[in-house]
Amino acid sequence: MAVRLTVVCLAGLASLPVSALDLQDAWDTLRLQGPTYRAAMHERDAGLENRNLGRAGLLPQLNASASKSRVDGTQEQSTVDLERDLDYDSENLAVQLRQPLFNRQKLAEYRQGKQRANYSEAVFDAKSQNAAVRLTGRYFDVLLTRETIDLAEAKLKAFEQQVAASQRRFDLGDGTITDVDQATARRDLAAAELIEAQDNHVIALRLLEEMLGEVPEQVATLRHDFPTPSLFPETLQEWISKARANNPALRARHYSHGVAEEEVNRASSGHWPTLDLVLGYTDSESDSISTINQNNRYASAGLELNMPLFSGGAVSARVRQAVASREQASEELNAAREEVFSATTREFRGVQSGQARIRALERAVASSERAQDSARKGFLAGSSTNVDILNAEEQVFLARRDLLEAKLRYLLSRLQLEAAVGLLGDDDIGRVNAYLGPELALGY
């Protein structure tokens, strides 16, 4: 359904909140001042006027004209030797009302206007839901890149400690230079990864700023508890049925096909006559040589019939052109339907597999931490090597980052699934926002 501006949004933030920005705040800010979203609103408003434009052709057309001129010349008559000077003022006022009584072209344009207005509404619904998904993706990119910096810094610190420990053991004669070199290599790689993480964070912030117009100093990050409720409805076929009925991109294609269908009717109307009711009133003074010094006031009423006979084949060509465009719109509708069904299937599977992936990565983080502890104890007992410790520490950081990414991807997939079926709304943003809580500073 359409995600519209609410009273809270209009009365809300003139700038970003002082407290940590969460997803709901970001969504309200986007609707209030985001240039892309506001451009879509203006595009919709412009498209809605097509309804009035189409109706205008069926309503009366009232025109008025007035003229005043000075005539100065001579008049000669060939039958008699007579020449007369012409020196007079000519004035004319006319009002005409024309009301179409039968005009197939205007009727087709009226129906086209309604279809185009509905098309604009559907396009706005699609763009607003896509904007919500894009905003969520960029917000989550900020979270992921910022948390990645923290993990990279922690990994670098751990490797620096490992380098120091390896150097001490080497100095005491208990270690080898190989242990020192291996630990140093891992530390240097971790330093390079930290630089890359910082670059990615700067880019993610800029992309968020592109949508919101400004960037907060801190945002809300994920809570520790992370439930993954089952989808409702539970079957893919039911979600596809919802997409078939509600997806705004499909609705837009449907209205576009309707416009093309009416264009066929409009083109074929070139073979049909038109009938208008014409009412007029004229007030003139000396409007011609034959009416010098005469005042004429008169009203008229009548019917005007226009019958097209031959236009060089242009009407038939326009009909064939319109039919081809209609068939094109029909095939584009079919293609869009298949794309929507594929997207719905992809996001449905993404949510389902995301649940299992999160549970698996939670176990992976726990097992990696145990393996890290075991490697350290084994090294002291002589059963593990320095490489085992380095690998275990690397695995812990990778598992933690993969878990965070999987959680964010799962939440994004739920929104993308709702958008794929055309039902993404404020309530869905609110449910995802409920997963956020702790404040995360964006500086580093």
C-alpha positions as CSV (number, residue, x, y, z in Angstrom):
1,M,0.0,0.0,0.0
2,A,1.1,3.6,-0.4
3,V,3.4,4.9,2.3
4,R,2.2,8.4,2.8
5,L,3.4,11.4,4.8
6,T,1.8,11.5,8.3
7,V,0.9,14.3,10.6
8,V,3.9,13.2,12.8
9,C,6.2,13.6,9.8
10,L,4.9,17.0,8.9
11,A,5.0,18.3,12.5
12,G,8.2,16.5,13.3
13,L,11.8,16.9,12.5
14,A,13.1,20.0,10.8
15,S,16.5,18.5,11.3
16,L,17.7,15.1,12.5
17,P,17.0,14.1,16.2
18,V,19.4,15.1,18.9
19,S,19.3,11.5,20.3
20,A,20.5,8.5,18.3
21,L,18.8,8.2,14.9
22,D,16.9,5.0,14.5
23,L,15.3,3.7,11.3
24,Q,11.9,5.2,12.0
25,D,13.5,8.7,12.5
26,A,15.4,8.2,9.3
27,W,12.2,7.3,7.4
28,D,10.4,10.3,8.8
29,T,13.3,12.6,7.8
30,L,13.4,11.2,4.3
31,R,9.7,11.9,3.7
32,L,10.1,15.4,5.2
33,Q,13.2,16.6,3.4
34,G,14.6,13.8,1.2
35,P,15.0,15.2,-2.3
36,T,14.4,11.9,-4.1
37,Y,11.2,11.2,-2.2
38,R,9.9,14.7,-2.6
39,A,10.7,14.6,-6.4
40,A,8.5,11.4,-6.5
41,M,5.7,13.3,-4.7
42,H,5.8,16.1,-7.2
43,E,5.9,13.6,-10.1
44,R,2.7,12.0,-8.7
45,D,1.0,15.4,-8.2
46,A,1.7,16.3,-11.8
47,G,0.4,12.9,-13.0
48,L,-2.8,13.3,-11.1
49,E,-3.7,16.3,-13.2
50,N,-4.2,14.0,-16.2
51,R,-7.6,13.2,-14.8
52,N,-8.6,16.8,-15.0
53,L,-7.0,17.2,-18.4
54,G,-9.0,14.3,-19.8
55,R,-12.3,15.5,-18.4
56,A,-11.7,19.0,-19.8
57,G,-12.3,17.8,-23.4
58,L,-15.9,16.8,-22.5
59,L,-16.8,20.1,-20.8
60,P,-18.0,23.2,-22.5
61,Q,-15.4,25.4,-24.2
62,L,-16.2,29.1,-23.9
63,N,-14.3,31.7,-25.9
64,A,-14.5,35.4,-26.3
65,S,-13.0,37.7,-28.9
66,A,-13.0,41.5,-29.3
67,S,-11.5,43.8,-31.9
68,K,-11.4,47.5,-32.7
69,S,-9.8,48.9,-35.8
70,R,-9.6,52.2,-37.7
71,V,-10.4,52.0,-41.5
72,D,-9.0,54.8,-43.7
73,G,-9.2,54.5,-47.5
74,T,-11.4,55.0,-50.6
75,Q,-14.2,53.0,-52.3
76,E,-14.6,53.1,-56.1
77,Q,-17.5,51.7,-58.1
78,S,-16.9,50.6,-61.7
79,T,-20.5,51.0,-62.8
80,V,-20.6,54.7,-62.0
81,D,-17.9,57.3,-61.8
82,L,-18.0,57.5,-58.1
83,E,-15.3,57.6,-55.5
84,R,-16.0,57.7,-51.8
85,D,-13.7,58.3,-48.9
86,L,-13.7,55.6,-46.1
87,D,-13.0,56.9,-42.7
88,Y,-14.7,55.0,-39.8
89,D,-14.1,52.9,-36.7
90,S,-14.9,49.2,-36.7
91,E,-15.7,47.3,-33.5
92,N,-16.5,43.7,-32.9
93,L,-17.3,41.6,-29.8
94,A,-18.1,37.9,-30.0
95,V,-18.7,35.1,-27.5
96,Q,-19.0,31.4,-28.4
97,L,-19.8,28.3,-26.3
98,R,-19.0,24.9,-27.8
99,Q,-20.3,21.7,-26.1
100,P,-19.2,18.3,-27.6
101,L,-22.3,16.1,-27.9
102,F,-20.6,13.1,-29.6
103,N,-16.8,12.8,-29.9
104,R,-15.2,9.4,-29.6
105,Q,-11.7,10.9,-29.4
106,K,-12.5,13.1,-26.4
107,L,-14.1,10.1,-24.7
108,A,-11.0,8.1,-25.2
109,E,-8.8,10.9,-23.9
110,Y,-11.1,11.2,-20.8
111,R,-10.5,7.5,-20.1
112,Q,-6.8,7.8,-20.8
113,G,-6.6,10.7,-18.3
114,K,-8.0,8.4,-15.5
115,Q,-5.6,5.6,-16.5
116,R,-2.6,8.0,-16.5
117,A,-3.6,9.4,-13.0
118,N,-3.9,5.9,-11.6
119,Y,-0.6,5.1,-13.2
120,S,1.0,8.0,-11.4
121,E,-0.4,6.8,-8.1
122,A,1.0,3.3,-8.7
123,V,4.4,4.6,-9.7
124,F,4.6,6.7,-6.6
125,D,3.6,3.7,-4.4
126,A,6.4,1.7,-6.0
127,K,9.0,4.5,-5.6
128,S,8.1,5.2,-2.0
129,Q,8.4,1.5,-1.1
130,N,11.7,1.3,-3.0
131,A,12.9,4.4,-1.2
132,A,12.1,2.7,2.2
133,V,14.1,-0.4,1.2
134,R,17.0,1.7,-0.1
135,L,17.0,3.8,3.0
136,T,17.0,0.7,5.2
137,G,19.9,-0.8,3.1
138,R,22.0,2.4,3.5
139,Y,21.2,2.7,7.2
140,F,22.3,-0.9,7.7
141,D,25.4,-0.3,5.6
142,V,26.3,2.4,8.1
143,L,25.8,0.0,11.0
144,L,27.7,-2.8,9.4
145,T,30.7,-0.6,8.4
146,R,30.8,1.0,11.8
147,E,30.7,-2.3,13.6
148,T,33.3,-3.7,11.2
149,I,35.6,-0.9,12.3
150,D,35.2,-1.9,15.9
151,L,35.9,-5.5,15.0
152,A,38.9,-4.6,12.9
153,E,40.3,-2.5,15.7
154,A,39.8,-5.3,18.2
155,K,41.4,-7.8,15.8
156,L,44.3,-5.4,15.2
157,K,44.8,-5.0,19.0
158,A,44.7,-8.8,19.5
159,F,47.3,-9.3,16.8
160,E,49.5,-6.6,18.2
161,Q,49.4,-8.4,21.5
162,Q,50.3,-11.6,19.8
163,V,53.3,-9.9,18.1
164,A,54.5,-8.6,21.5
165,A,54.1,-12.0,23.1
166,S,55.9,-13.8,20.2
167,Q,58.7,-11.2,20.4
168,R,59.0,-11.8,24.2
169,R,59.2,-15.6,23.8
170,F,61.8,-15.1,21.0
171,D,63.9,-12.9,23.2
172,L,63.7,-15.4,26.0
173,G,64.6,-18.2,23.7
174,D,61.3,-20.0,23.9
175,G,60.0,-18.9,20.5
176,T,61.1,-18.7,16.9
177,I,61.5,-15.9,14.5
178,T,58.9,-17.6,12.4
179,D,56.3,-17.1,15.1
180,V,57.2,-13.4,15.2
181,D,57.0,-13.0,11.4
182,Q,53.7,-14.8,11.2
183,A,52.2,-12.7,14.0
184,T,53.6,-9.5,12.3
185,A,52.1,-10.5,9.0
186,R,48.7,-11.0,10.5
187,R,49.0,-7.6,12.3
188,D,49.8,-5.8,9.1
189,L,47.0,-7.4,7.2
190,A,44.6,-6.4,10.1
191,A,45.9,-2.8,9.8
192,A,45.1,-2.8,6.1
193,E,41.6,-4.2,6.7
194,L,41.0,-1.4,9.3
195,I,41.9,1.2,6.7
196,E,39.5,-0.4,4.2
197,A,36.8,-0.6,6.8
198,Q,37.2,3.1,7.6
199,D,36.9,4.0,3.9
200,N,33.8,1.9,3.5
201,H,32.3,3.6,6.5
202,V,32.9,7.1,5.0
203,I,31.2,6.0,1.8
204,A,28.3,4.5,3.6
205,L,27.8,7.7,5.6
206,R,27.8,9.8,2.4
207,L,25.2,7.5,0.7
208,L,23.0,7.9,3.7
209,E,23.5,11.7,3.6
210,E,22.5,11.6,0.0
211,M,19.1,10.4,0.9
212,L,18.5,12.3,4.1
213,G,20.3,15.6,3.4
214,E,22.4,15.3,6.6
215,V,24.0,12.7,8.8
216,P,23.5,12.2,12.5
217,E,26.3,11.9,15.0
218,Q,25.0,8.6,16.4
219,V,22.6,5.9,15.3
220,A,20.7,3.0,17.0
221,T,22.3,-0.4,16.4
222,L,20.9,-3.9,16.9
223,R,19.8,-5.2,20.2
224,H,21.4,-8.4,21.6
225,D,18.2,-10.4,21.5
226,F,17.2,-11.2,17.9
227,P,14.0,-13.1,17.4
228,T,13.2,-14.5,13.9
229,P,9.4,-15.1,13.8
230,S,8.0,-17.3,11.0
231,L,6.5,-15.7,7.9
232,F,2.8,-15.3,7.6
233,P,1.4,-16.5,5.3
234,E,3.7,-19.5,5.4
235,T,3.7,-20.6,1.8
236,L,5.4,-19.1,-1.2
237,Q,2.3,-19.4,-3.4
238,E,0.3,-17.2,-1.0
239,W,2.9,-14.5,-1.2
240,I,2.9,-14.7,-5.0
241,S,-0.9,-14.3,-4.9
242,K,-0.4,-11.2,-2.8
243,A,2.2,-9.8,-5.2
244,R,-0.2,-10.4,-8.2
245,A,-2.9,-8.4,-6.5
246,N,-0.9,-5.6,-4.8
247,N,2.5,-5.0,-6.4
248,P,2.5,-1.3,-7.5
249,A,4.9,-2.0,-10.4
250,L,2.4,-4.5,-11.8
251,R,-0.5,-2.1,-11.2
252,A,1.5,0.6,-13.1
253,R,2.0,-1.7,-16.0
254,H,-1.7,-2.6,-16.0
255,Y,-2.6,1.1,-16.2
256,S,0.0,1.6,-18.9
257,H,-1.7,-1.1,-20.9
258,G,-5.0,0.6,-20.3
259,V,-3.6,3.8,-21.7
260,A,-2.4,1.9,-24.8
261,E,-5.8,0.3,-25.2
262,E,-7.5,3.7,-25.1
263,E,-5.0,5.0,-27.6
264,V,-6.3,2.5,-30.1
265,N,-9.8,3.8,-29.5
266,R,-8.6,7.3,-29.8
267,A,-6.8,6.6,-33.1
268,S,-9.8,4.7,-34.6
269,S,-12.1,7.6,-33.7
270,G,-10.6,9.5,-36.6
271,H,-13.0,7.6,-38.8
272,W,-16.0,8.8,-36.8
273,P,-18.0,12.0,-37.1
274,T,-18.2,14.6,-34.3
275,L,-21.2,16.6,-33.2
276,D,-21.0,19.8,-31.2
277,L,-23.6,22.2,-29.9
278,V,-22.5,25.8,-30.7
279,L,-24.0,28.9,-29.0
280,G,-22.9,32.4,-30.0
281,Y,-23.5,36.0,-29.4
282,T,-22.1,38.9,-31.5
283,D,-22.1,42.7,-31.0
284,S,-20.5,44.7,-33.8
285,E,-20.4,48.2,-35.2
286,S,-19.3,48.9,-38.8
287,D,-17.6,45.5,-38.9
288,S,-17.4,45.6,-42.8
289,I,-17.8,48.1,-45.7
290,S,-21.3,46.9,-46.2
291,T,-22.3,47.6,-42.6
292,I,-20.8,51.1,-42.2
293,N,-22.6,53.0,-39.4
294,Q,-24.6,49.9,-38.5
295,N,-24.9,48.3,-35.1
296,N,-25.6,44.5,-35.2
297,R,-26.4,42.5,-32.1
298,Y,-27.5,38.9,-32.5
299,A,-27.4,35.4,-30.9
300,S,-27.1,32.1,-32.6
301,A,-27.6,28.4,-31.6
302,G,-26.9,25.4,-33.7
303,L,-25.4,22.0,-34.2
304,E,-22.1,21.4,-36.0
305,L,-21.4,18.1,-37.6
306,N,-17.9,17.2,-38.9
307,M,-17.4,14.1,-41.0
308,P,-13.9,13.0,-41.9
309,L,-13.8,11.6,-45.4
310,F,-10.1,10.9,-46.3
311,S,-6.9,11.9,-44.7
312,G,-4.4,10.2,-46.9
313,G,-4.3,7.0,-44.9
314,A,-3.0,8.8,-41.7
315,V,-5.9,7.6,-39.6
316,S,-5.4,3.9,-40.5
317,A,-1.7,4.2,-40.0
318,R,-2.2,5.7,-36.5
319,V,-4.6,2.8,-35.7
320,R,-2.0,0.2,-36.7
321,Q,0.7,2.1,-34.7
322,A,-1.6,2.2,-31.6
323,V,-2.3,-1.5,-31.9
324,A,1.4,-2.3,-32.0
325,S,2.0,-0.2,-29.0
326,R,-0.8,-1.9,-27.2
327,E,0.7,-5.3,-27.9
328,Q,4.1,-4.0,-26.7
329,A,2.5,-2.8,-23.4
330,S,0.8,-6.3,-23.0
331,E,4.1,-8.1,-23.3
332,E,5.8,-5.6,-21.0
333,L,3.1,-6.4,-18.4
334,N,3.7,-10.1,-18.8
335,A,7.5,-9.6,-18.4
336,A,7.0,-7.3,-15.3
337,R,4.7,-10.0,-13.7
338,E,7.4,-12.6,-14.1
339,E,10.0,-10.3,-12.6
340,V,7.8,-9.6,-9.6
341,F,7.2,-13.3,-9.0
342,S,10.9,-14.0,-9.2
343,A,11.7,-11.2,-6.8
344,T,9.0,-12.5,-4.4
345,T,10.5,-16.0,-4.6
346,R,14.0,-14.6,-4.0
347,E,13.0,-12.6,-0.9
348,F,10.8,-15.3,0.5
349,R,13.7,-17.8,0.3
350,G,16.0,-15.1,1.7
351,V,13.9,-14.7,4.8
352,Q,13.6,-18.4,5.3
353,S,17.3,-19.2,4.8
354,G,18.2,-16.1,6.8
355,Q,16.6,-17.5,9.9
356,A,18.6,-20.7,9.6
357,R,21.8,-18.8,8.7
358,I,21.5,-16.6,11.8
359,R,21.1,-19.6,14.1
360,A,24.0,-21.3,12.5
361,L,26.3,-18.3,12.8
362,E,25.3,-17.8,16.4
363,R,26.6,-21.4,17.0
364,A,29.6,-20.6,14.9
365,V,30.5,-17.5,17.0
366,A,30.2,-19.6,20.2
367,S,32.3,-22.5,18.8
368,S,34.9,-20.1,17.4
369,E,35.3,-18.4,20.8
370,R,35.7,-21.8,22.4
371,A,38.2,-22.8,19.7
372,Q,40.2,-19.6,20.4
373,D,40.4,-20.4,24.1
374,S,41.4,-24.0,23.4
375,A,44.1,-22.8,21.0
376,R,45.6,-20.6,23.7
377,K,45.5,-23.3,26.3
378,G,46.9,-25.8,23.8
379,F,49.8,-23.4,23.0
380,L,50.7,-23.3,26.7
381,A,50.5,-27.1,26.9
382,G,52.6,-27.4,23.7
383,S,49.9,-29.0,21.6
384,S,49.1,-26.0,19.5
385,T,51.2,-23.6,17.5
386,N,51.3,-19.9,17.2
387,V,49.6,-20.2,13.8
388,D,46.7,-22.1,15.5
389,I,46.2,-19.1,17.8
390,L,46.3,-16.6,14.9
391,N,43.8,-18.7,12.9
392,A,41.4,-19.0,15.9
393,E,41.4,-15.3,16.5
394,E,40.8,-14.6,12.8
395,Q,37.9,-17.0,12.8
396,V,36.3,-15.3,15.8
397,F,36.2,-11.9,14.2
398,L,35.0,-13.3,10.9
399,A,32.2,-15.2,12.6
400,R,31.1,-12.1,14.5
401,R,31.0,-10.0,11.4
402,D,29.2,-12.6,9.4
403,L,26.6,-12.9,12.2
404,L,26.0,-9.1,12.2
405,E,25.7,-9.1,8.4
406,A,23.3,-12.0,8.4
407,K,21.0,-10.3,10.9
408,L,20.9,-7.1,8.9
409,R,20.3,-9.0,5.7
410,Y,17.5,-10.9,7.3
411,L,15.7,-7.7,8.4
412,L,16.3,-6.1,4.9
413,S,14.9,-9.3,3.2
414,R,11.7,-9.0,5.3
415,L,11.2,-5.4,4.1
416,Q,12.1,-6.4,0.5
417,L,9.5,-9.2,0.6
418,E,6.8,-6.8,1.8
419,A,7.8,-4.4,-1.0
420,A,7.8,-7.2,-3.6
421,V,4.1,-7.9,-2.8
422,G,3.3,-4.1,-2.6
423,L,2.4,-4.0,1.1
424,L,5.4,-2.3,2.7
425,G,4.1,0.3,5.1
426,D,4.9,2.2,8.3
427,D,4.1,-0.8,10.4
428,D,6.8,-2.8,8.7
429,I,9.3,-0.1,9.3
430,G,8.2,0.0,12.9
431,R,8.7,-3.8,13.3
432,V,12.3,-3.6,12.0
433,N,12.9,-0.5,14.1
434,A,12.0,-2.5,17.2
435,Y,15.2,-4.5,16.7
436,L,17.3,-1.3,17.2
437,G,18.1,0.2,20.6
438,P,21.7,0.7,21.7
439,E,23.4,4.0,20.6
440,L,26.4,3.7,18.3
441,A,28.6,6.7,17.8
442,L,29.6,7.2,14.1
443,G,33.0,8.8,14.8
444,Y,36.1,6.7,15.1
